[in-house]
């Protein structure tokens, strides 16, 4: 019976991907909010 060696994934790489995806989602949310603000301003819905 042979045992396969599964390489350990670097934790820094995993955390890096997590931070990258989190930052990207926050950035996308900010862009959508900005677009909504511009649209609302253009149709006269200002506060």
mmCIF entry with sequence, helices, sheets and N, C-alpha, C, O atoms, coordinates in Angstrom:
data_MODEL
# 
_entry.id   MODEL 
# 
_entity.id                         1 
_entity.type                       polymer 
_entity.pdbx_number_of_molecules   1 
# 
_entity_poly.entity_id                      1 
_entity_poly.type                           'polypeptide(L)' 
_entity_poly.nstd_linkage                   no 
_entity_poly.nstd_monomer                   no 
_entity_poly.pdbx_seq_one_letter_code       
;(UNK)(UNK)(UNK)(UNK)(UNK)(UNK)(UNK)(UNK)(UNK)(UNK)(UNK)(UNK)(UNK)(UNK)(UNK)(UNK)
(UNK)(UNK)(UNK)(UNK)(UNK)(UNK)(UNK)(UNK)(UNK)(UNK)(UNK)(UNK)(UNK)(UNK)(UNK)(UNK)
(UNK)(UNK)(UNK)(UNK)(UNK)(UNK)(UNK)(UNK)(UNK)(UNK)(UNK)(UNK)(UNK)(UNK)(UNK)
;
_entity_poly.pdbx_seq_one_letter_code_can   XXXXXXXXXXXXXXXXXXXXXXXXXXXXXXXXXXXXXXXXXXXXXXX 
_entity_poly.pdbx_strand_id                 A 
# 
loop_
_entity_poly_seq.entity_id 
_entity_poly_seq.num 
_entity_poly_seq.mon_id 
_entity_poly_seq.hetero 
1 1  UNK n 
1 2  UNK n 
1 3  UNK n 
1 4  UNK n 
1 5  UNK n 
1 6  UNK n 
1 7  UNK n 
1 8  UNK n 
1 9  UNK n 
1 10 UNK n 
1 11 UNK n 
1 12 UNK n 
1 13 UNK n 
1 14 UNK n 
1 15 UNK n 
1 16 UNK n 
1 17 UNK n 
1 18 UNK n 
1 19 UNK n 
1 20 UNK n 
1 21 UNK n 
1 22 UNK n 
1 23 UNK n 
1 24 UNK n 
1 25 UNK n 
1 26 UNK n 
1 27 UNK n 
1 28 UNK n 
1 29 UNK n 
1 30 UNK n 
1 31 UNK n 
1 32 UNK n 
1 33 UNK n 
1 34 UNK n 
1 35 UNK n 
1 36 UNK n 
1 37 UNK n 
1 38 UNK n 
1 39 UNK n 
1 40 UNK n 
1 41 UNK n 
1 42 UNK n 
1 43 UNK n 
1 44 UNK n 
1 45 UNK n 
1 46 UNK n 
1 47 UNK n 
# 
_struct_asym.id          A 
_struct_asym.entity_id   1 
# 
_struct_conf.conf_type_id            HELX_P 
_struct_conf.id                      HELX_P1 
_struct_conf.pdbx_PDB_helix_id       AA1 
_struct_conf.beg_label_comp_id       UNK 
_struct_conf.beg_label_asym_id       A 
_struct_conf.beg_label_seq_id        11 
_struct_conf.pdbx_beg_PDB_ins_code   ? 
_struct_conf.end_label_comp_id       UNK 
_struct_conf.end_label_asym_id       A 
_struct_conf.end_label_seq_id        42 
_struct_conf.pdbx_end_PDB_ins_code   ? 
_struct_conf.beg_auth_comp_id        UNK 
_struct_conf.beg_auth_asym_id        A 
_struct_conf.beg_auth_seq_id         11 
_struct_conf.end_auth_comp_id        UNK 
_struct_conf.end_auth_asym_id        A 
_struct_conf.end_auth_seq_id         42 
_struct_conf.pdbx_PDB_helix_class    1 
_struct_conf.details                 ? 
_struct_conf.pdbx_PDB_helix_length   32 
# 
_struct_conf_type.id          HELX_P 
_struct_conf_type.criteria    ? 
_struct_conf_type.reference   ? 
# 
loop_
_atom_site.group_PDB 
_atom_site.id 
_atom_site.type_symbol 
_atom_site.label_atom_id 
_atom_site.label_alt_id 
_atom_site.label_comp_id 
_atom_site.label_asym_id 
_atom_site.label_entity_id 
_atom_site.label_seq_id 
_atom_site.pdbx_PDB_ins_code 
_atom_site.Cartn_x 
_atom_site.Cartn_y 
_atom_site.Cartn_z 
_atom_site.occupancy 
_atom_site.B_iso_or_equiv 
_atom_site.pdbx_formal_charge 
_atom_site.auth_seq_id 
_atom_site.auth_comp_id 
_atom_site.auth_asym_id 
_atom_site.auth_atom_id 
_atom_site.pdbx_PDB_model_num 
ATOM 1   N N  . UNK A 1 1  ? 0.851   -1.179 0.000   1.00 0.00 ? 1  UNK A N  1 
ATOM 2   C CA . UNK A 1 1  ? 0.000   0.000  0.000   1.00 0.00 ? 1  UNK A CA 1 
ATOM 3   C C  . UNK A 1 1  ? 0.895   1.239  0.000   1.00 0.00 ? 1  UNK A C  1 
ATOM 4   O O  . UNK A 1 1  ? 1.804   1.364  0.821   1.00 0.00 ? 1  UNK A O  1 
ATOM 5   N N  . UNK A 1 2  ? 0.629   2.127  -0.909  1.00 0.00 ? 2  UNK A N  1 
ATOM 6   C CA . UNK A 1 2  ? 1.427   3.353  -0.996  1.00 0.00 ? 2  UNK A CA 1 
ATOM 7   C C  . UNK A 1 2  ? 0.657   4.504  -0.376  1.00 0.00 ? 2  UNK A C  1 
ATOM 8   O O  . UNK A 1 2  ? -0.567  4.591  -0.484  1.00 0.00 ? 2  UNK A O  1 
ATOM 9   N N  . UNK A 1 3  ? 1.385   5.362  0.258   1.00 0.00 ? 3  UNK A N  1 
ATOM 10  C CA . UNK A 1 3  ? 0.756   6.552  0.823   1.00 0.00 ? 3  UNK A CA 1 
ATOM 11  C C  . UNK A 1 3  ? 1.116   7.742  -0.044  1.00 0.00 ? 3  UNK A C  1 
ATOM 12  O O  . UNK A 1 3  ? 2.270   7.919  -0.436  1.00 0.00 ? 3  UNK A O  1 
ATOM 13  N N  . UNK A 1 4  ? 0.131   8.539  -0.333  1.00 0.00 ? 4  UNK A N  1 
ATOM 14  C CA . UNK A 1 4  ? 0.363   9.729  -1.145  1.00 0.00 ? 4  UNK A CA 1 
ATOM 15  C C  . UNK A 1 4  ? 0.652   10.903 -0.231  1.00 0.00 ? 4  UNK A C  1 
ATOM 16  O O  . UNK A 1 4  ? -0.004  11.106 0.790   1.00 0.00 ? 4  UNK A O  1 
ATOM 17  N N  . UNK A 1 5  ? 1.643   11.659 -0.626  1.00 0.00 ? 5  UNK A N  1 
ATOM 18  C CA . UNK A 1 5  ? 2.001   12.845 0.149   1.00 0.00 ? 5  UNK A CA 1 
ATOM 19  C C  . UNK A 1 5  ? 1.217   14.030 -0.387  1.00 0.00 ? 5  UNK A C  1 
ATOM 20  O O  . UNK A 1 5  ? 1.387   14.426 -1.540  1.00 0.00 ? 5  UNK A O  1 
ATOM 21  N N  . UNK A 1 6  ? 0.361   14.592 0.449   1.00 0.00 ? 6  UNK A N  1 
ATOM 22  C CA . UNK A 1 6  ? -0.422  15.763 0.060   1.00 0.00 ? 6  UNK A CA 1 
ATOM 23  C C  . UNK A 1 6  ? 0.307   16.988 0.589   1.00 0.00 ? 6  UNK A C  1 
ATOM 24  O O  . UNK A 1 6  ? 0.495   17.124 1.798   1.00 0.00 ? 6  UNK A O  1 
ATOM 25  N N  . UNK A 1 7  ? 0.720   17.881 -0.305  1.00 0.00 ? 7  UNK A N  1 
ATOM 26  C CA . UNK A 1 7  ? 1.459   19.062 0.167   1.00 0.00 ? 7  UNK A CA 1 
ATOM 27  C C  . UNK A 1 7  ? 0.556   19.985 0.982   1.00 0.00 ? 7  UNK A C  1 
ATOM 28  O O  . UNK A 1 7  ? -0.618  20.174 0.662   1.00 0.00 ? 7  UNK A O  1 
ATOM 29  N N  . UNK A 1 8  ? 1.122   20.548 2.028   1.00 0.00 ? 8  UNK A N  1 
ATOM 30  C CA . UNK A 1 8  ? 0.374   21.495 2.850   1.00 0.00 ? 8  UNK A CA 1 
ATOM 31  C C  . UNK A 1 8  ? 0.280   22.828 2.123   1.00 0.00 ? 8  UNK A C  1 
ATOM 32  O O  . UNK A 1 8  ? 1.260   23.321 1.563   1.00 0.00 ? 8  UNK A O  1 
ATOM 33  N N  . UNK A 1 9  ? -0.907  23.397 2.144   1.00 0.00 ? 9  UNK A N  1 
ATOM 34  C CA . UNK A 1 9  ? -1.102  24.699 1.515   1.00 0.00 ? 9  UNK A CA 1 
ATOM 35  C C  . UNK A 1 9  ? -0.653  25.769 2.503   1.00 0.00 ? 9  UNK A C  1 
ATOM 36  O O  . UNK A 1 9  ? -1.002  25.739 3.683   1.00 0.00 ? 9  UNK A O  1 
ATOM 37  N N  . UNK A 1 10 ? 0.110   26.689 2.001   1.00 0.00 ? 10 UNK A N  1 
ATOM 38  C CA . UNK A 1 10 ? 0.645   27.750 2.836   1.00 0.00 ? 10 UNK A CA 1 
ATOM 39  C C  . UNK A 1 10 ? -0.503  28.592 3.410   1.00 0.00 ? 10 UNK A C  1 
ATOM 40  O O  . UNK A 1 10 ? -1.368  29.061 2.670   1.00 0.00 ? 10 UNK A O  1 
ATOM 41  N N  . UNK A 1 11 ? -0.502  28.775 4.729   1.00 0.00 ? 11 UNK A N  1 
ATOM 42  C CA . UNK A 1 11 ? -1.570  29.531 5.385   1.00 0.00 ? 11 UNK A CA 1 
ATOM 43  C C  . UNK A 1 11 ? -1.557  30.993 4.977   1.00 0.00 ? 11 UNK A C  1 
ATOM 44  O O  . UNK A 1 11 ? -2.611  31.622 4.883   1.00 0.00 ? 11 UNK A O  1 
ATOM 45  N N  . UNK A 1 12 ? -0.367  31.539 4.733   1.00 0.00 ? 12 UNK A N  1 
ATOM 46  C CA . UNK A 1 12 ? -0.300  32.934 4.299   1.00 0.00 ? 12 UNK A CA 1 
ATOM 47  C C  . UNK A 1 12 ? -0.977  33.109 2.944   1.00 0.00 ? 12 UNK A C  1 
ATOM 48  O O  . UNK A 1 12 ? -1.601  34.138 2.684   1.00 0.00 ? 12 UNK A O  1 
ATOM 49  N N  . UNK A 1 13 ? -0.853  32.112 2.092   1.00 0.00 ? 13 UNK A N  1 
ATOM 50  C CA . UNK A 1 13 ? -1.497  32.172 0.779   1.00 0.00 ? 13 UNK A CA 1 
ATOM 51  C C  . UNK A 1 13 ? -3.024  32.121 0.936   1.00 0.00 ? 13 UNK A C  1 
ATOM 52  O O  . UNK A 1 13 ? -3.750  32.844 0.254   1.00 0.00 ? 13 UNK A O  1 
ATOM 53  N N  . UNK A 1 14 ? -3.491  31.273 1.829   1.00 0.00 ? 14 UNK A N  1 
ATOM 54  C CA . UNK A 1 14 ? -4.939  31.184 2.071   1.00 0.00 ? 14 UNK A CA 1 
ATOM 55  C C  . UNK A 1 14 ? -5.484  32.489 2.638   1.00 0.00 ? 14 UNK A C  1 
ATOM 56  O O  . UNK A 1 14 ? -6.520  32.980 2.190   1.00 0.00 ? 14 UNK A O  1 
ATOM 57  N N  . UNK A 1 15 ? -4.795  33.045 3.611   1.00 0.00 ? 15 UNK A N  1 
ATOM 58  C CA . UNK A 1 15 ? -5.227  34.309 4.209   1.00 0.00 ? 15 UNK A CA 1 
ATOM 59  C C  . UNK A 1 15 ? -5.174  35.427 3.170   1.00 0.00 ? 15 UNK A C  1 
ATOM 60  O O  . UNK A 1 15 ? -6.043  36.299 3.139   1.00 0.00 ? 15 UNK A O  1 
ATOM 61  N N  . UNK A 1 16 ? -4.151  35.394 2.326   1.00 0.00 ? 16 UNK A N  1 
ATOM 62  C CA . UNK A 1 16 ? -4.036  36.395 1.263   1.00 0.00 ? 16 UNK A CA 1 
ATOM 63  C C  . UNK A 1 16 ? -5.216  36.352 0.314   1.00 0.00 ? 16 UNK A C  1 
ATOM 64  O O  . UNK A 1 16 ? -5.761  37.393 -0.052  1.00 0.00 ? 16 UNK A O  1 
ATOM 65  N N  . UNK A 1 17 ? -5.615  35.146 -0.089  1.00 0.00 ? 17 UNK A N  1 
ATOM 66  C CA . UNK A 1 17 ? -6.774  35.016 -0.972  1.00 0.00 ? 17 UNK A CA 1 
ATOM 67  C C  . UNK A 1 17 ? -8.045  35.488 -0.273  1.00 0.00 ? 17 UNK A C  1 
ATOM 68  O O  . UNK A 1 17 ? -8.890  36.139 -0.888  1.00 0.00 ? 17 UNK A O  1 
ATOM 69  N N  . UNK A 1 18 ? -8.179  35.162 1.001   1.00 0.00 ? 18 UNK A N  1 
ATOM 70  C CA . UNK A 1 18 ? -9.348  35.601 1.762   1.00 0.00 ? 18 UNK A CA 1 
ATOM 71  C C  . UNK A 1 18 ? -9.439  37.120 1.799   1.00 0.00 ? 18 UNK A C  1 
ATOM 72  O O  . UNK A 1 18 ? -10.503 37.693 1.567   1.00 0.00 ? 18 UNK A O  1 
ATOM 73  N N  . UNK A 1 19 ? -8.321  37.764 2.090   1.00 0.00 ? 19 UNK A N  1 
ATOM 74  C CA . UNK A 1 19 ? -8.289  39.228 2.149   1.00 0.00 ? 19 UNK A CA 1 
ATOM 75  C C  . UNK A 1 19 ? -8.555  39.825 0.770   1.00 0.00 ? 19 UNK A C  1 
ATOM 76  O O  . UNK A 1 19 ? -9.261  40.826 0.652   1.00 0.00 ? 19 UNK A O  1 
ATOM 77  N N  . UNK A 1 20 ? -7.995  39.216 -0.270  1.00 0.00 ? 20 UNK A N  1 
ATOM 78  C CA . UNK A 1 20 ? -8.198  39.712 -1.634  1.00 0.00 ? 20 UNK A CA 1 
ATOM 79  C C  . UNK A 1 20 ? -9.669  39.625 -2.042  1.00 0.00 ? 20 UNK A C  1 
ATOM 80  O O  . UNK A 1 20 ? -10.217 40.577 -2.597  1.00 0.00 ? 20 UNK A O  1 
ATOM 81  N N  . UNK A 1 21 ? -10.299 38.502 -1.773  1.00 0.00 ? 21 UNK A N  1 
ATOM 82  C CA . UNK A 1 21 ? -11.714 38.335 -2.129  1.00 0.00 ? 21 UNK A CA 1 
ATOM 83  C C  . UNK A 1 21 ? -12.593 39.270 -1.295  1.00 0.00 ? 21 UNK A C  1 
ATOM 84  O O  . UNK A 1 21 ? -13.537 39.864 -1.814  1.00 0.00 ? 21 UNK A O  1 
ATOM 85  N N  . UNK A 1 22 ? -12.280 39.399 -0.004  1.00 0.00 ? 22 UNK A N  1 
ATOM 86  C CA . UNK A 1 22 ? -13.039 40.303 0.864   1.00 0.00 ? 22 UNK A CA 1 
ATOM 87  C C  . UNK A 1 22 ? -12.909 41.747 0.385   1.00 0.00 ? 22 UNK A C  1 
ATOM 88  O O  . UNK A 1 22 ? -13.902 42.469 0.297   1.00 0.00 ? 22 UNK A O  1 
ATOM 89  N N  . UNK A 1 23 ? -11.695 42.158 0.079   1.00 0.00 ? 23 UNK A N  1 
ATOM 90  C CA . UNK A 1 23 ? -11.468 43.520 -0.406  1.00 0.00 ? 23 UNK A CA 1 
ATOM 91  C C  . UNK A 1 23 ? -12.166 43.771 -1.736  1.00 0.00 ? 23 UNK A C  1 
ATOM 92  O O  . UNK A 1 23 ? -12.714 44.849 -1.965  1.00 0.00 ? 23 UNK A O  1 
ATOM 93  N N  . UNK A 1 24 ? -12.142 42.771 -2.607  1.00 0.00 ? 24 UNK A N  1 
ATOM 94  C CA . UNK A 1 24 ? -12.829 42.903 -3.889  1.00 0.00 ? 24 UNK A CA 1 
ATOM 95  C C  . UNK A 1 24 ? -14.328 43.042 -3.723  1.00 0.00 ? 24 UNK A C  1 
ATOM 96  O O  . UNK A 1 24 ? -14.964 43.817 -4.437  1.00 0.00 ? 24 UNK A O  1 
ATOM 97  N N  . UNK A 1 25 ? -14.896 42.300 -2.793  1.00 0.00 ? 25 UNK A N  1 
ATOM 98  C CA . UNK A 1 25 ? -16.343 42.399 -2.579  1.00 0.00 ? 25 UNK A CA 1 
ATOM 99  C C  . UNK A 1 25 ? -16.718 43.746 -1.971  1.00 0.00 ? 25 UNK A C  1 
ATOM 100 O O  . UNK A 1 25 ? -17.756 44.311 -2.316  1.00 0.00 ? 25 UNK A O  1 
ATOM 101 N N  . UNK A 1 26 ? -15.891 44.261 -1.076  1.00 0.00 ? 26 UNK A N  1 
ATOM 102 C CA . UNK A 1 26 ? -16.143 45.586 -0.505  1.00 0.00 ? 26 UNK A CA 1 
ATOM 103 C C  . UNK A 1 26 ? -16.031 46.655 -1.596  1.00 0.00 ? 26 UNK A C  1 
ATOM 104 O O  . UNK A 1 26 ? -16.836 47.585 -1.645  1.00 0.00 ? 26 UNK A O  1 
ATOM 105 N N  . UNK A 1 27 ? -15.039 46.516 -2.462  1.00 0.00 ? 27 UNK A N  1 
ATOM 106 C CA . UNK A 1 27 ? -14.877 47.463 -3.566  1.00 0.00 ? 27 UNK A CA 1 
ATOM 107 C C  . UNK A 1 27 ? -16.054 47.426 -4.525  1.00 0.00 ? 27 UNK A C  1 
ATOM 108 O O  . UNK A 1 27 ? -16.529 48.470 -4.970  1.00 0.00 ? 27 UNK A O  1 
ATOM 109 N N  . UNK A 1 28 ? -16.529 46.221 -4.846  1.00 0.00 ? 28 UNK A N  1 
ATOM 110 C CA . UNK A 1 28 ? -17.678 46.089 -5.744  1.00 0.00 ? 28 UNK A CA 1 
ATOM 111 C C  . UNK A 1 28 ? -18.928 46.702 -5.118  1.00 0.00 ? 28 UNK A C  1 
ATOM 112 O O  . UNK A 1 28 ? -19.711 47.359 -5.804  1.00 0.00 ? 28 UNK A O  1 
ATOM 113 N N  . UNK A 1 29 ? -19.113 46.490 -3.828  1.00 0.00 ? 29 UNK A N  1 
ATOM 114 C CA . UNK A 1 29 ? -20.252 47.084 -3.133  1.00 0.00 ? 29 UNK A CA 1 
ATOM 115 C C  . UNK A 1 29 ? -20.178 48.605 -3.152  1.00 0.00 ? 29 UNK A C  1 
ATOM 116 O O  . UNK A 1 29 ? -21.199 49.273 -3.314  1.00 0.00 ? 29 UNK A O  1 
ATOM 117 N N  . UNK A 1 30 ? -18.991 49.152 -2.988  1.00 0.00 ? 30 UNK A N  1 
ATOM 118 C CA . UNK A 1 30 ? -18.815 50.607 -3.028  1.00 0.00 ? 30 UNK A CA 1 
ATOM 119 C C  . UNK A 1 30 ? -19.142 51.161 -4.411  1.00 0.00 ? 30 UNK A C  1 
ATOM 120 O O  . UNK A 1 30 ? -19.754 52.223 -4.525  1.00 0.00 ? 30 UNK A O  1 
ATOM 121 N N  . UNK A 1 31 ? -18.740 50.449 -5.460  1.00 0.00 ? 31 UNK A N  1 
ATOM 122 C CA . UNK A 1 31 ? -19.032 50.899 -6.827  1.00 0.00 ? 31 UNK A CA 1 
ATOM 123 C C  . UNK A 1 31 ? -20.539 50.891 -7.074  1.00 0.00 ? 31 UNK A C  1 
ATOM 124 O O  . UNK A 1 31 ? -21.077 51.838 -7.648  1.00 0.00 ? 31 UNK A O  1 
ATOM 125 N N  . UNK A 1 32 ? -21.218 49.837 -6.649  1.00 0.00 ? 32 UNK A N  1 
ATOM 126 C CA . UNK A 1 32 ? -22.673 49.758 -6.832  1.00 0.00 ? 32 UNK A CA 1 
ATOM 127 C C  . UNK A 1 32 ? -23.365 50.878 -6.056  1.00 0.00 ? 32 UNK A C  1 
ATOM 128 O O  . UNK A 1 32 ? -24.295 51.498 -6.571  1.00 0.00 ? 32 UNK A O  1 
ATOM 129 N N  . UNK A 1 33 ? -22.928 51.142 -4.834  1.00 0.00 ? 33 UNK A N  1 
ATOM 130 C CA . UNK A 1 33 ? -23.521 52.223 -4.038  1.00 0.00 ? 33 UNK A CA 1 
ATOM 131 C C  . UNK A 1 33 ? -23.298 53.572 -4.710  1.00 0.00 ? 33 UNK A C  1 
ATOM 132 O O  . UNK A 1 33 ? -24.192 54.418 -4.713  1.00 0.00 ? 33 UNK A O  1 
ATOM 133 N N  . UNK A 1 34 ? -22.122 53.777 -5.273  1.00 0.00 ? 34 UNK A N  1 
ATOM 134 C CA . UNK A 1 34 ? -21.832 55.030 -5.970  1.00 0.00 ? 34 UNK A CA 1 
ATOM 135 C C  . UNK A 1 34 ? -22.723 55.190 -7.201  1.00 0.00 ? 34 UNK A C  1 
ATOM 136 O O  . UNK A 1 34 ? -23.222 56.283 -7.470  1.00 0.00 ? 34 UNK A O  1 
ATOM 137 N N  . UNK A 1 35 ? -22.918 54.116 -7.937  1.00 0.00 ? 35 UNK A N  1 
ATOM 138 C CA . UNK A 1 35 ? -23.788 54.168 -9.118  1.00 0.00 ? 35 UNK A CA 1 
ATOM 139 C C  . UNK A 1 35 ? -25.218 54.515 -8.705  1.00 0.00 ? 35 UNK A C  1 
ATOM 140 O O  . UNK A 1 35 ? -25.870 55.337 -9.350  1.00 0.00 ? 35 UNK A O  1 
ATOM 141 N N  . UNK A 1 36 ? -25.703 53.892 -7.635  1.00 0.00 ? 36 UNK A N  1 
ATOM 142 C CA . UNK A 1 36 ? -27.046 54.217 -7.145  1.00 0.00 ? 36 UNK A CA 1 
ATOM 143 C C  . UNK A 1 36 ? -27.148 55.678 -6.725  1.00 0.00 ? 36 UNK A C  1 
ATOM 144 O O  . UNK A 1 36 ? -28.152 56.337 -6.997  1.00 0.00 ? 36 UNK A O  1 
ATOM 145 N N  . UNK A 1 37 ? -26.113 56.184 -6.062  1.00 0.00 ? 37 UNK A N  1 
ATOM 146 C CA . UNK A 1 37 ? -26.130 57.599 -5.652  1.00 0.00 ? 37 UNK A CA 1 
ATOM 147 C C  . UNK A 1 37 ? -26.196 58.527 -6.852  1.00 0.00 ? 37 UNK A C  1 
ATOM 148 O O  . UNK A 1 37 ? -26.940 59.508 -6.840  1.00 0.00 ? 37 UNK A O  1 
ATOM 149 N N  . UNK A 1 38 ? -25.423 58.225 -7.888  1.00 0.00 ? 38 UNK A N  1 
ATOM 150 C CA . UNK A 1 38 ? -25.411 59.062 -9.094  1.00 0.00 ? 38 UNK A CA 1 
ATOM 151 C C  . UNK A 1 38 ? -26.774 59.014 -9.775  1.00 0.00 ? 38 UNK A C  1 
ATOM 152 O O  . UNK A 1 38 ? -27.301 60.048 -10.185 1.00 0.00 ? 38 UNK A O  1 
ATOM 153 N N  . UNK A 1 39 ? -27.342 57.825 -9.895  1.00 0.00 ? 39 UNK A N  1 
ATOM 154 C CA . UNK A 1 39 ? -28.657 57.695 -10.533 1.00 0.00 ? 39 UNK A CA 1 
ATOM 155 C C  . UNK A 1 39 ? -29.713 58.459 -9.737  1.00 0.00 ? 39 UNK A C  1 
ATOM 156 O O  . UNK A 1 39 ? -30.531 59.175 -10.315 1.00 0.00 ? 39 UNK A O  1 
ATOM 157 N N  . UNK A 1 40 ? -29.697 58.310 -8.422  1.00 0.00 ? 40 UNK A N  1 
ATOM 158 C CA . UNK A 1 40 ? -30.679 59.010 -7.596  1.00 0.00 ? 40 UNK A CA 1 
ATOM 159 C C  . UNK A 1 40 ? -30.502 60.524 -7.690  1.00 0.00 ? 40 UNK A C  1 
ATOM 160 O O  . UNK A 1 40 ? -31.486 61.265 -7.677  1.00 0.00 ? 40 UNK A O  1 
ATOM 161 N N  . UNK A 1 41 ? -29.267 60.984 -7.783  1.00 0.00 ? 41 UNK A N  1 
ATOM 162 C CA . UNK A 1 41 ? -29.015 62.419 -7.926  1.00 0.00 ? 41 UNK A CA 1 
ATOM 163 C C  . UNK A 1 41 ? -29.525 62.922 -9.278  1.00 0.00 ? 41 UNK A C  1 
ATOM 164 O O  . UNK A 1 41 ? -30.087 64.014 -9.363  1.00 0.00 ? 41 UNK A O  1 
ATOM 165 N N  . UNK A 1 42 ? -29.330 62.128 -10.331 1.00 0.00 ? 42 UNK A N  1 
ATOM 166 C CA . UNK A 1 42 ? -29.759 62.542 -11.666 1.00 0.00 ? 42 UNK A CA 1 
ATOM 167 C C  . UNK A 1 42 ? -31.277 62.644 -11.790 1.00 0.00 ? 42 UNK A C  1 
ATOM 168 O O  . UNK A 1 42 ? -31.778 63.472 -12.551 1.00 0.00 ? 42 UNK A O  1 
ATOM 169 N N  . UNK A 1 43 ? -32.013 61.813 -11.054 1.00 0.00 ? 43 UNK A N  1 
ATOM 170 C CA . UNK A 1 43 ? -33.474 61.876 -11.164 1.00 0.00 ? 43 UNK A CA 1 
ATOM 171 C C  . UNK A 1 43 ? -34.089 62.769 -10.088 1.00 0.00 ? 43 UNK A C  1 
ATOM 172 O O  . UNK A 1 43 ? -35.310 62.818 -9.942  1.00 0.00 ? 43 UNK A O  1 
ATOM 173 N N  . UNK A 1 44 ? -33.245 63.471 -9.338  1.00 0.00 ? 44 UNK A N  1 
ATOM 174 C CA . UNK A 1 44 ? -33.749 64.467 -8.409  1.00 0.00 ? 44 UNK A CA 1 
ATOM 175 C C  . UNK A 1 44 ? -34.023 63.971 -7.005  1.00 0.00 ? 44 UNK A C  1 
ATOM 176 O O  . UNK A 1 44 ? -34.686 64.662 -6.230  1.00 0.00 ? 44 UNK A O  1 
ATOM 177 N N  . UNK A 1 45 ? -33.543 62.820 -6.663  1.00 0.00 ? 45 UNK A N  1 
ATOM 178 C CA . UNK A 1 45 ? -33.760 62.286 -5.312  1.00 0.00 ? 45 UNK A CA 1 
ATOM 179 C C  . UNK A 1 45 ? -32.566 62.624 -4.426  1.00 0.00 ? 45 UNK A C  1 
ATOM 180 O O  . UNK A 1 45 ? -31.808 61.741 -4.024  1.00 0.00 ? 45 UNK A O  1 
ATOM 181 N N  . UNK A 1 46 ? -32.408 63.905 -4.129  1.00 0.00 ? 46 UNK A N  1 
ATOM 182 C CA . UNK A 1 46 ? -31.291 64.327 -3.284  1.00 0.00 ? 46 UNK A CA 1 
ATOM 183 C C  . UNK A 1 46 ? -31.787 64.598 -1.878  1.00 0.00 ? 46 UNK A C  1 
ATOM 184 O O  . UNK A 1 46 ? -32.955 64.927 -1.669  1.00 0.00 ? 46 UNK A O  1 
ATOM 185 N N  . UNK A 1 47 ? -30.910 64.459 -0.941  1.00 0.00 ? 47 UNK A N  1 
ATOM 186 C CA . UNK A 1 47 ? -31.303 64.717 0.450   1.00 0.00 ? 47 UNK A CA 1 
ATOM 187 C C  . UNK A 1 47 ? -30.783 66.059 0.910   1.00 0.00 ? 47 UNK A C  1 
ATOM 188 O O  . UNK A 1 47 ? -31.013 66.451 2.054   1.00 0.00 ? 47 UNK A O  1 
# 
